Amino acid sequence: MTPLLTVENLEIGFGREQSVVRDVSFEVPRGETLALVGESGSGKTITCRSVLRILPRSAQVRSGRITFNGRDGVVELSKLTERQMRHVRGDAISMIFQEPMRSLSPLHRIGNQVSEVLWIHRGASEREARRDVLREFERVGFADPERVYRSYPFELSGGMRQRAMIAMAMVAKPDLLIADEPTTALDVTTQAQVLGLIKTLQKDTGMSVILVTHDLGVVANMAEHVVVMHRGRVMEKGDARPILSDPTHPYTQQLFAAAPEIPTVDEPAPEVESNDPILTMRDVNKTYRLRASVAWKPDMLARAVRGVDLALERGKTLAIVGESGSGKTTLAKIALGAEKPDPGGEVLFRPSAGGEPVVVNQMTREERTEFQKNAQMVFQDPYSSLSPRMRVQDALTEPLEIHGIGSGSERRDKAAALIEQVGLKSDMLKRFPHAFSGGQRQRLSIARALMLDPVLLVCDEPTSALDVSVQEQILSLLEEIRDRHKLSYLFISHDLAVVARIADEVAVMRAGIVVEQAPAETLFFDPRHPYTKALIAAQPEPDVNRPIDLATVARGAGAPSDWPEAFRFGEDDFPALTTMSPGHKVRQHV
Amino acid sequence: MSTLRYALYRMMTMVLTLLVVSVLVFAIINLPPGDYLSNQINELRATGQSAGVAKAEFLRREYSLDQPLWKQYMIWVGFLPGPNGFSGLLQGDWGWSFEFERPVADIVGDSLWLTVVVNLAAVLFIYAVALPLGMLAAAKSRSWIDYTAALVAYLGLATPNFLLALILFYYGHKYFNLPIGGLMDPIFEGQPLTWDKLQSILVHLIVPTFVIGTSGASAMTQRLRANMLDELGKPYVETAIAKGLSERRMLVKYPLRVAFNPFVADIGNLLPSMVSGSVLVSVVLGLQTIGPTLLTALKTQDQFLSGFILMFVALLTLIGTMISDILLVMLDPRIRYEGRES
């Protein structure tokens, strides 16, 4: 059988510069999934977009042939005029994008945006289109299609929006679906469900899929064929099973080595003993008051954090894991004194072993200055956390200047010493941040955080904006620095596999509440809470023999009111944490 | 329904704002020492014309200028009775112009709605020019269309309005037989509105609209271009292209809708800046708008006249912002549903 899509010797470049995609060829068989895998800058996105010619204006397809053998017979896509191409887009070949938050127009109703496909390609009337769209909404798993039809994008969650995007791509029953990192911006449980949905739809309609991703776990779960790309070239291609179980190309091997994995654990770890906690949170709650838009409506209360008791042992790493909206970042802010907990809560910080604790939520001005020297933060986005107008040297010495520590030359010496410690060279100090890659910038952020010799580092998703191979390096660096400087980490993450690597103790949060807390190994050996189980099950493993267990995900990923009886809780009252074994606590009704 | 409630709510705040503005206007007009009449009385005394003094004294009492300032204010607005009972702005009595020795209503009467007409025409002109031009410049950015649009826009910004007015009058008259000066043929002045009068006004409006609107249109074109360019980089534009929309339909339906918001928000700012900005143009073009009258009134401390005109401009501004706020609520669901439970 002839393949549905054939790409031959594709070459794409910008302006007069060297090509960014070189000599790329692959085939997409009918009814199957091809994964384009690579890190940022590999050219995978440009390659998939060139099929529908949705490229930046300065990009040119320099040579190559793209042939599509779909419902209208054999068509050479690379030779179509713009007008002919419009008939293919959204009809025989459709596309979904990475960011469901921004890929839908904020000002038009979902129903309008999805129906538009049928108006364009089928000349459907508003009524006909509506009927088909509602049916499609039902297929992608919306409980109330009518409501979604009338909704605006901002009224839906990220997962719902991506479902709407999928409905938009599927409504014209395409032969080929191109999905460009469709789940990268989603929570891991939502990702599992969306991937499951794409698979089901594929089975129902017999369409082919090109899946662009950086995540080998996603590949293992979805694809029959793989193309591994690096710097615009194909490194390795072929059937998924052999490549994933036994990669031959060194680059693929490297990707596999870097891919974070939830470890298989044989026995639980001993309890993390609490002798000398550096940070203690007692009964921390945080309620935000959302001002109503008009004066006569009552304000709304958003309970971001509820009843959290946690302790971070000196020299250890406590990870807080949760999905977006779980309250983990709010908790980090409270730990750093940037937000105050509701009255009654208390955050204690002990700068030195056995020393007098500082009450973080009631610091005097002097105490706060002192506290800021001891507790620093590493932020998520290395692209926006460094000022683009400041030389690296100034960014690094600024904390010392603010606190009036050392002379000018001492500050510069310290900056030079630290930049080498994080694996960069001291002659880079004169550069501006834009001269650095994402991973290098995150190294700079870490160096800056270390300038004041803190004892506590709060890391808020420090690796989630980075490529996997870079993520691996940054995690190693964080571990090395923790041991060298005897630091304690409060590590915020949504990714259990990353946490598995670095944390001594893990607290899983959902809806502002810690639902399970245990030493990392214990948690992976014996997860008790359905939500923890769902998080672990949803993690895509780069192993074709360990597919995502969607049933487990579905059991725990819903709202707390939909959990099994023993764990269920509602708005106001929730069960207490029960100790299952030493150090392992689960929130359940006894 | 919720839009209606919002409109009512905005009306309420508008009335309150207007009240505050009236206090400010009154206070500022009374900041310079003396008033029109006491200045006149001093002058008459100095030249020994006692007959005039008696008349001026009478006017002072008649218009309560002998009262303390706060009372004057209350009487002016119409919260307190003056010598002849309640007769302030609220009751529709706009006061007396000492300079022109006629009631304010008589002086501003015609020019009031002519001002509105001229400025509305200018606003329409601005939007009619800026919308397509800005969109085109963004869609074809960095092409000769873009550069030409920018050149024209900067020329429009840089040319002094009165100069443009003179040039246009000269060539307009020479080649198209357009009338020079005024807002209507003199024979229609003071006449009731007829079809012929309307036609005359429309023909006379061509040049002033162009002159007053050019710089605004230029600025807005450039702003729309910048907004559109921002929007064109957003993922939802890619989604629209991936659906198979033609470029023109895509541009109009998606990025333009989003880039349009700042435009709508501008309506309120455009009105007052044009009233005060078009004074010079009105003088040069001989337009019977309110601008030149305001200038005279301010110079001579003719307090009721200037006070009324300033209040009128404030009212225009407030109505403009209210219209743009309500339009925004109707256009942008994100504003409409803010704070709605999800």
Interface residues (C-beta under 8 A of the other chain):
Chain A: L52 I54 R86 H87 V88 R89 G90 D91 S94 M95 F97 Q98 E99 R102 S103 L104 S105 P106 L107 H108 Q113 E116 V117 I120 H121 Y152 F154 E155 M165 M168 L290 R291 A292 S293 V294 A295 K297 M300
Chain B: R5 Y6 Y9 K234 P235 Y236 E238 T239 A240 I241 A242 K243 G244 L245 S246 K253 Y254 R257 V258 L331 D332 P333 R334 Y337 E338 G339 R340 E341 S342
